[in-house]
Amino acid sequence: MIEDPKSFAKALCDWYRDHKRDLPFRKTKDPYKIFLSELMLQQTRMETAVPYYERFLRRYPDVKTLAESSEAEVLKHWEGLGYYRRAKHILQAAKTVCETHNGVFPEDARELETLKGVGRYTARAIASIAFNHPAAAVDGNVMRVMSRYLPFEKDARKTKHMKEIERILAPAIEKETPSDFTQAMMELGALVCKKNPLCGECPLQGECFAHKHNAYDRLPVLPAKKPKLEESYYTFLVLKDGRYLLRAQSANDLLSGMHLFPQYRTDTFEEAFSRLCKEYDLNIDSVETLGRHKHIFSHKIWRMQAYLVKTREGDGDYYSLENAPALPTAHKKIVSSVKK
């Protein structure tokens, strides 16, 4: 437990007010904008997410505008940010807010958690930041801070253990402005209590177990990561009249709703090329290798041997890259290897 919740909260929030980064979503209490920032920041670095956040808001300044958009358009505005399921969840949540809550985000964390893509942490973050509800929000950053501070020597990735930390933080968040407290915990984990911590800059170092016992390298307790599944593809950029062949991913596929260049998991190039020509009835002019490319997802790795295939005739849907539907980063990387 935290021995003096009031002193803990004050030290943390005083530090935050002096050291917080100047971020656009910290200048608002609009729950829509905070909701958007929280989902964009899931598994995405701050410096990557902020420009997307600002561009997305220029196109969708409020939840009603977003709810009225199509999935294809939202995915196009999300293009390049990755983890595209988040974009679909944001759209579905916006529709629910407009259809079920008359366009007003619910304040209670339990109600927020019913929105698509909003888990326990995100719901409590929105409730505390936007509405100043004393709901402690615990993610990986907060678990790292508290595992070292207390110490907390249980698996930091388990939900039941995150709930334990929520209960431990409850008396402290009630002693300060909840919005500041929640963001202060996040900021401390992001800027100071990192994998290799900057203990000399930490406002909590005086009472921190890991700092006193030089134990930060063994805390938090984390299970061994499973190796990523590797998949190898022959990937074809089929070019006809200045436009590329793209096909939509089905609803059950990785990157569902996105459009990809045709690619095949086969033992040989000949087999993959034969399937391509047969599937799209291509009349081939030339084939040029574009080299090997790799893209790392959260749970798997794509290894792609890419080819530029020029054709005069062929079935399928062809697009100029400027007007194409959303294309995943895995395939956008290959486009850059095409000689102009």
C-alpha positions in Angstrom: 0.0 0.0 0.0 1.0 3.7 -0.3 1.8 4.8 3.2 0.9 8.5 2.7 -1.5 8.8 -0.3 -1.8 12.6 0.1 2.0 13.2 -0.1 2.3 10.6 -2.9 -0.3 12.4 -5.0 1.0 15.9 -4.3 4.6 15.0 -5.2 3.5 13.3 -8.4 1.1 16.1 -9.5 3.5 18.9 -8.6 6.1 17.2 -10.8 3.6 16.8 -13.6 2.6 20.4 -13.7 6.2 21.5 -13.9 7.4 18.9 -16.5 4.4 17.8 -18.6 4.8 17.8 -22.4 2.9 20.3 -24.4 0.5 17.9 -26.2 -2.7 18.9 -28.1 -5.1 16.6 -26.2 -4.0 18.1 -22.9 -5.6 21.4 -23.9 -9.1 20.0 -23.9 -11.7 18.3 -21.7 -13.7 17.2 -24.7 -14.3 13.4 -24.1 -14.4 12.8 -27.9 -10.9 14.2 -28.3 -9.5 12.4 -25.3 -11.2 9.2 -26.5 -9.5 9.6 -29.9 -6.1 10.3 -28.4 -6.3 7.3 -26.1 -7.1 4.9 -28.9 -4.5 6.4 -31.2 -1.8 6.0 -28.6 -2.5 2.3 -28.1 0.7 0.6 -29.2 1.9 3.8 -31.0 4.6 6.2 -30.1 3.7 9.7 -29.1 5.7 11.4 -31.9 3.9 9.2 -34.5 0.4 9.6 -33.1 0.2 13.4 -32.6 0.3 14.4 -36.3 -2.3 11.8 -37.1 -4.4 13.0 -34.2 -4.3 16.6 -35.5 -5.1 15.6 -39.1 -7.9 13.3 -38.0 -9.5 16.1 -36.0 -9.3 18.5 -38.9 -11.4 16.0 -40.9 -13.6 14.8 -38.0 -13.8 17.6 -35.5 -16.6 16.0 -33.5 -18.2 12.7 -32.9 -21.2 13.3 -35.1 -19.0 14.1 -38.2 -17.1 10.9 -37.5 -20.2 8.8 -37.0 -21.5 9.9 -40.4 -18.4 8.8 -42.3 -17.8 5.5 -44.1 -15.4 2.9 -42.9 -13.4 3.1 -46.1 -12.8 6.9 -45.6 -11.9 6.5 -42.0 -9.4 3.8 -42.9 -7.9 6.1 -45.5 -7.4 8.8 -43.0 -5.8 6.3 -40.6 -3.5 5.0 -43.4 0.1 4.5 -42.1 -0.8 4.5 -38.4 -1.1 0.7 -38.2 -3.3 -1.5 -36.0 -6.2 -0.7 -38.3 -8.8 -2.4 -36.1 -8.5 0.7 -33.9 -9.9 2.8 -36.7 -12.9 0.5 -37.1 -13.5 0.6 -33.4 -13.3 4.4 -33.3 -16.0 4.6 -36.0 -18.2 2.0 -34.3 -17.9 3.7 -31.0 -18.8 7.1 -32.5 -21.9 5.6 -34.1 -22.9 4.1 -30.7 -22.4 7.5 -28.9 -24.6 9.2 -31.5 -27.3 6.5 -31.8 -27.5 5.4 -28.1 -26.3 8.4 -26.1 -27.6 11.3 -28.3 -24.1 12.3 -29.3 -22.9 12.7 -25.7 -20.1 10.5 -24.3 -21.2 8.8 -21.1 -19.2 9.9 -18.0 -19.2 6.6 -16.0 -16.3 4.3 -16.7 -18.5 1.2 -16.8 -20.7 2.8 -19.5 -17.6 4.0 -21.4 -16.3 0.4 -21.4 -19.4 -0.7 -23.5 -18.1 1.3 -26.4 -16.2 -0.6 -29.1 -12.5 -0.6 -28.6 -12.7 0.9 -25.1 -11.2 -1.4 -22.5 -11.0 -1.0 -18.8 -7.9 1.2 -18.9 -9.2 3.5 -21.6 -12.6 3.9 -20.0 -11.1 4.9 -16.7 -8.6 7.2 -18.5 -11.4 9.0 -20.2 -13.6 9.2 -17.1 -10.8 10.7 -15.0 -9.2 13.0 -17.7 -12.4 14.3 -19.3 -14.8 14.2 -16.3 -12.5 14.3 -13.3 -13.9 11.1 -11.9 -11.5 9.5 -9.3 -11.0 6.3 -11.4 -7.4 5.2 -11.4 -6.3 4.1 -14.9 -3.7 1.4 -15.0 -1.7 0.5 -18.1 1.8 -0.9 -18.7 3.4 2.4 -17.8 1.6 2.7 -14.5 2.3 -1.0 -13.7 6.0 -0.4 -14.2 5.9 2.7 -11.9 4.0 1.0 -9.2 5.7 -2.3 -9.4 9.0 -0.6 -8.6 7.6 1.9 -6.1 5.8 -0.6 -3.8 7.2 -3.2 -4.7 4.6 -5.3 -6.6 6.1 -8.6 -7.5 3.3 -10.2 -9.5 2.8 -10.6 -13.3 2.3 -7.0 -14.4 0.3 -8.0 -17.5 -2.5 -9.8 -15.8 -5.8 -7.9 -15.5 -6.5 -9.0 -11.9 -3.1 -7.6 -10.9 -3.9 -4.3 -12.7 -7.1 -4.1 -10.7 -5.0 -4.6 -7.5 -3.0 -1.5 -8.5 -6.2 0.4 -9.2 -7.3 -0.3 -5.6 -3.9 0.7 -4.2 -4.1 4.0 -6.2 -7.7 4.8 -5.2 -6.9 6.7 -2.0 -4.2 8.8 -3.8 -6.2 9.9 -6.8 -8.9 11.1 -4.4 -6.4 13.5 -2.9 -5.7 15.4 -6.1 -7.3 16.5 -9.3 -8.1 13.1 -11.0 -7.3 14.5 -14.5 -3.8 15.6 -13.5 -3.2 12.5 -11.4 -4.0 10.1 -14.3 -1.9 12.0 -16.8 0.9 12.4 -14.2 1.1 8.6 -13.8 1.3 8.1 -17.5 3.9 10.8 -18.0 6.1 9.5 -15.2 6.1 6.1 -16.8 6.8 7.5 -20.3 9.5 10.0 -19.4 11.2 8.9 -16.2 10.3 5.4 -15.0 11.3 3.8 -18.3 12.9 0.4 -18.9 16.2 2.2 -17.9 14.8 4.7 -15.4 16.0 8.2 -14.8 15.7 7.9 -11.0 17.4 11.2 -10.3 14.4 13.0 -12.0 11.7 11.0 -10.2 9.5 12.8 -7.6 8.8 9.5 -5.9 12.4 8.2 -5.6 12.5 8.8 -1.8 10.0 6.1 -1.1 10.6 3.9 -4.1 11.6 0.3 -3.3 13.4 -0.3 -6.6 15.5 2.9 -6.2 16.5 2.0 -2.6 17.4 -1.6 -3.5 18.7 -1.1 -7.0 16.0 -3.5 -8.1 14.5 -1.7 -11.2 16.0 -4.4 -13.6 13.8 -7.1 -12.1 10.6 -5.0 -11.7 8.0 -5.1 -13.1 7.6 -8.9 -13.3 6.8 -9.8 -16.9 6.2 -13.2 -18.6 8.5 -14.2 -21.4 7.3 -12.9 -24.8 6.1 -15.5 -27.3 8.1 -15.5 -30.6 6.3 -13.8 -33.4 4.8 -16.0 -36.2 6.7 -15.5 -39.5 4.9 -15.7 -42.8 6.6 -15.5 -46.3 4.9 -14.2 -49.4 5.4 -13.5 -53.0 3.9 -10.0 -53.4 3.0 -8.6 -56.8 2.5 -5.0 -57.8 0.6 -5.4 -61.0 0.7 -2.2 -63.1 -1.8 -1.5 -65.9 -2.2 1.9 -67.6 -0.5 3.7 -64.6 -2.7 2.0 -62.0 -2.1 -0.8 -59.6 -4.2 -3.9 -58.9 -5.5 -4.0 -55.4 -7.9 -6.4 -53.7 -9.9 -6.0 -50.5 -9.2 -8.1 -47.5 -12.1 -10.1 -46.3 -13.7 -9.5 -42.9 -11.9 -12.3 -41.2 -8.4 -11.6 -42.5 -5.6 -9.6 -40.9 -6.1 -6.0 -42.1 -9.7 -6.6 -42.9 -11.3 -3.7 -44.8 -7.9 -2.7 -46.2 -6.7 -3.1 -49.8 -3.5 -5.0 -50.5 -1.4 -6.0 -53.5 -2.0 -9.6 -54.5 0.3 -11.9 -52.6 0.6 -15.7 -52.1 2.1 -18.1 -49.6 3.6 -20.7 -51.9 6.8 -22.7 -52.0 8.0 -21.3 -55.3 7.8 -18.1 -57.3 6.5 -20.1 -60.3 3.5 -21.3 -58.4 2.7 -17.9 -57.0 3.1 -16.3 -60.4 0.9 -18.9 -62.1 -1.9 -18.3 -59.5 -1.7 -14.6 -60.1 -2.0 -14.8 -63.8 -4.8 -17.3 -63.7 -6.8 -15.4 -61.0 -6.7 -12.1 -62.9 -6.3 -13.3 -66.5 -3.2 -11.2 -67.0 -1.4 -10.6 -70.3 2.1 -10.0 -69.1 4.6 -7.5 -70.6 7.4 -7.7 -68.1 8.3 -8.8 -64.6 10.9 -6.9 -62.4 12.1 -7.9 -59.0 11.6 -5.3 -56.2 13.7 -7.1 -53.6 12.9 -8.5 -50.2 10.8 -6.6 -47.6 9.9 -7.2 -44.0 7.1 -5.8 -41.9 6.7 -6.5 -38.2 3.2 -6.6 -36.7 2.4 -7.0 -33.0 2.1 -10.8 -33.2 3.6 -11.8 -36.6 6.2 -10.9 -39.2 5.6 -10.7 -42.9 8.6 -11.4 -45.2 7.8 -10.4 -48.8 9.6 -11.1 -52.0 8.1 -8.4 -54.2 7.8 -8.0 -58.0 6.6 -5.3 -60.4 4.4 -6.9 -63.0 3.4 -4.8 -66.0 0.4 -5.9 -68.0 -1.8 -4.7 -70.9 -4.8 -6.7 -69.9 -6.2 -8.1 -66.7 -9.2 -8.4 -64.5 -9.6 -7.0 -61.0 -9.7 -3.4 -59.6 -7.0 -1.0 -60.5 -6.2 2.3 -58.7 -3.8 5.1 -59.0 -1.9 5.3 -55.7 -3.2 8.9 -55.1 -6.8 7.7 -55.2 -6.4 4.2 -53.9 -8.3 2.9 -50.8 -6.3 2.6 -47.6 -3.1 0.7 -48.1 -1.3 -0.9 -45.1 2.2 0.2 -44.2 3.5 -3.3 -45.0 2.7 -2.7 -48.7 3.4 1.1 -48.8 7.0 0.3 -48.0 7.2 -1.8 -51.2 5.9 1.1 -53.4 8.9 3.2 -52.5 11.1 0.6 -54.1 9.5 1.1 -57.5 11.8 3.0 -59.9 10.2 6.3 -61.0 
